[in-house]
Amino acid sequence: METLFHSARIYFILTFFCWIPGIFYILCYAQIPLEPGDYRSIASGDFDNPAIWETWNGGQWVPANQKPNLNNNLFIDQSHEVRLRENESAKDLYLFSAADPGRKLNLQNFELHLYGALRGLRKEGNEFFMNSVSSLLTDWIYPETGKIVFKGSSRTVVDRASWSANNQNSRYTVVFDPDQGATLVVNSAFKASAFIILSGTVHQTVNTIGIPACSTFSFNTQTIFNGGGPYGDLIIEAGGTLISDCSAPLEQLLRRSASAPASLFHLKPGATLILNGNLPRLEAAHLLLEGSVIYNSNSGTQKMLQKTFDSSEEPQIYHDLIFRGNSVKVLKESISLTGNLINEASGNILKENTIFQFLGQIDQEISGWEMGFASWTVDKPSGRIILNDDLRILGTFQMRNGQIDFNGFDFLLNQSGTGGLDYEGGSWFNLHRFHYFNLPFDLGEKNATFPFEDAYQGGIRKIQLLGEAPGGDIVIRFVEIPGANWEPNFNDNDGTPILYQLNSFFEFSTSHQSSSNLEMRISAQNLIVDDVDDLRLVSNGKAAPGSHIPGLDPNLLWARRSLEFADLNGQSFTVGSFRQLSILPVSWLDQKAVWEKGRIRISWSTGFERKNEKFIIYRSFGHTESFEPIAELPSQGDKEGKQEYNFEYKESIPDERVFFQIEQVDLDGQSTLSRVFRLEGWKLPKDYSLNLWPNPYREGPVFLKLGSAWHMENLFLEILDTKGKFKYEGKFNPNLLPELMGKLPEGLYLLRLNDGVNVAQLRWIKGK
C-alpha cells in the first residue's frame, strides 16, 4: 500500500494484479470500454436536465436530448455535481474518484436505482479508467436521506478494483432490492450511512486480489453522527439474505470503523444470515437476530459469531439457528433461542458444556440432534417445542414453563450422571417413554415430577415420586386410551370397592430393587372430582401395590399411594376412585386459525366428548382481554375418539395480531375454554395512505390524514407547482400546514411525502 500527500488530501493507492497466461503478474489498470448510449456529465446540474449530459453515439460524444434511464451507463466527471429531483434509474454509475473530485451526487430524499455496478473512475486525457480510490474529505455522495438502490438481476455491484470504503464521509443509504432469486455480490469494502437488504441475496466476499480482505460493511465516521460512538444500521428485511465469507483474522463483516461498532444489526423475522467463515465477527452496539442464522462452513473448525469491541453487543439470543456443512462446529457455553434449532451438518458439533435455553412465544422445532445435548432450559410463556427425534439430555434439564411435543419419541435424561431434572412448570405431550438415568437418592418435587399431558382427558397428568431411591435408572411409559372405566369391578388392598378408573395408565420399569419407602402422586387435573379424598391410585384393572394415602390439594387433585421402590418395577398406575367420577365433557386436542385467500379458517379437534351441546368461538383484536363471540357450532355428539371441527368466515382486520378462543358448553350449562391461539398467516397491510381535504380548497382549515405506517420522525414534505418549482421543502410539521397552504396562490400543486422508505404524492387544487 502506498500513501500519497496531495493538496491536503490523502489517497490510498491499492495495487492490483492480473494474471495473463504465460506471463508473471503485472499491474492492472483497466480502461473502461464505452457503449453506445453511455452518458457523461459536462456540467453540474439536475439529473433530469439533458443540458448537463453528453451521450456516446458509438464514435463521439454528442449533446443529450433526454435524461438517462436504466439502460444507460453514467460517468460523472471531476468537479461535477448531479442533483436528483425525483427517483431516477441508471445502469453502471461511474464517479470521478481521483484527486479533487468534488461532490458528485446529491440524492436529496430520492432514490437512484442502479441496474449495474457502482464504480470509481480516473481519467487519462479523455479516456476513462477504473479507479479503486476516493477522496477522504468530500461528502461525494450525500445526504443520508437519499438512497442508492441496486435493482435487477444477479451481478457484482461493487468490486475492489473499482471501489473502496476509504471515504469516511459517505452519507447515503444503500438498499439491495434485486429481482426475486437474484444474488448481488459485494466484492469490496463498502461504506455508507445505512445498508438495507430488502430482497434477494447479498454475498459479502473475501476479496483475494492482492492482500485478502473482507468486503466489510462500514459507516460514516464524521463526528456529527454520534461523535466517535456507534453509528450506522445494517437491516435485513423479511425475504432478504446476507451470505458472508468473512472470518478472522480478516476484518469484521460489520463495523463503523476500526475502533467503533455500528449502531444496529437487525436480522428481521423471515430474513436469513449465512455465515461461511470459520471465525465470523460482527461489531454492533445493538444486535437483533430475529430471523434465521445459518453456520455453513465446509472445512476446518467453525466458531459462532463473536464481537471484539467492548461497546459491541455479544450475540446471545438467536431465533432460528441452523448448522450446515462439513466443518467441526464449536458452540458457545450458553445459547438462547426463540425459534427453531436445526442440525443439517455432516461435521461434528462440539457442545459438551453448552446450555440451550428455549424462550420463544411460538412453536419451536428441534431436528437433527440424535447425538443429544449437554443441558436444556425450557421457559416458554406460550407455544410448544416440537421434536423430530428422541430427546437426549446428558446433564441437567430445567423445565420452567411451556409445552414439549415429543411427537411419539423418547426422552433420555442424565446419562452423564452429573445432572438430572429441575422442574417448576410446563408439560410433556405425546411422549413415548421417559428414561431417567442415575436417579437422585433423594426424590422430591423438583427432581421427580414428570408432567405428562393427557391428550384425551386434557390437563396435565403429573406423576410425582417423593422419598428415597437406590440410584440406577427408571423408565416411565404413559399409555393413553380414551375415556374411563365406570365398572372396573375390583377392590383396593384395604377392601374398598373401586368404582372408577381412567383408561390411560403409567407403566414403570427400574434397574435397581430397593425396599426404600416412596410416596407416589398422580394428578387428577381436568377430571370432575367432588372430594379429593375420593381419589385412589390403582393399577390397570387391579389394586396397586402399597397402601392408600388420602388425596391432597383441591387444585392439583393428587391421588396418592405409599409403596416401596421395588414395587414400581413392571407395574402400572393410574387414577381411580371409590365413587363415580366424571370426565369433563370435552378433552381439547388442537386449535388453529389460518388466514388464507382473504378468509379466516378456524379448526379444532377433540379427543373425547360426552354430553356436549355446542362450541362458541370468540375473537379479540390486538390483545387477549376483550374477546367477542363471533359464531356457534353444535357438537357432533358423544364420542370416545377424535372429532374435528371447522369454521370459515371473512371480516376486515384492523390489527396485526388477532386472537381466538373456543368455549365448550355442555347440556347442563357448564363450560370449559380452549387455550388462546393466534391467527397465522396474517400480516396487516402497511397503510401509507395520504388524504388532504378540502380539495379543491378555498379558505378555512386544512386537514391531512396519514396512514398508520408512516415514520413520522423522518417525514419530509415537498410542495411543487405545475412547472416543477419547489414552493416548500422541509421536515413535515402538521401545525404549519394551514399557514403554508394559505400563502400559496391559486393553482394546481403536487404534494409529496417521503419518510426515507416510502413516497406518496397527491394533486391539490387551491381555487378562488
Secondary structure, DSSP 8 states (H G I E B T S, - for coil): -EEEEETTEEEEE---EEEETTEEEEE---B----TT-EEESS-EETT-GGGEEEE-SSSEEE-SS---TT--EEE-TT--EE-SS-EEES-EEEE-SSS----EE-TT-EEEESS-EEEEEEETTEEEEE----SS---EE-TT-EEEE-SSSEEEEETTT--S--TT---EEEE--STT-EEEEES-EEESEEEE-SSEEEE-EE-SSS-EE--EEE---TTTTTTS---EEEE-TT-EEEE---TTS--SB-SSSSS-EEEEEE-TT-EEEE-SSS-BB-EEEEEE-SEEEE---SSEEE--B--STTS----EESEEEE-SSSEEE--SEEEESS-EEE--SS-EE-TT-EEEE--SS-EEEES-TT-BSEEEEEEEEEEEEESS-EEESSEEEEEEEEEE-TT--EEE-TTSS-EEEESS-EEES--EEEE-S--SEE-TTTSEEEEE-TTT-SEEEEEEEEE--SS-EEEEEE--SSEES---EE-TTS-EE-EEES-EEEEEES-----EEEEEEE-TTEE-S-GGGEEEEBTTB--SSEEEEEE-TTT-EEEEEEEGGGGTT-EEEEEESS--EE-SEEEEEEEEEEETTEEEEEEEEEEESSEEEEEEEEEESSSS--EEEEEEE----BSS-EEEEEEE-----SS-EEEEEEEEETTS-EEE---EEEES--------EEEESSSB-SS--EEEE-TT--GGG-EEEEEETT--EEEEEE--GGGHHHHHHHS-SEEEEEEEE-SS-EEEEEEEE--
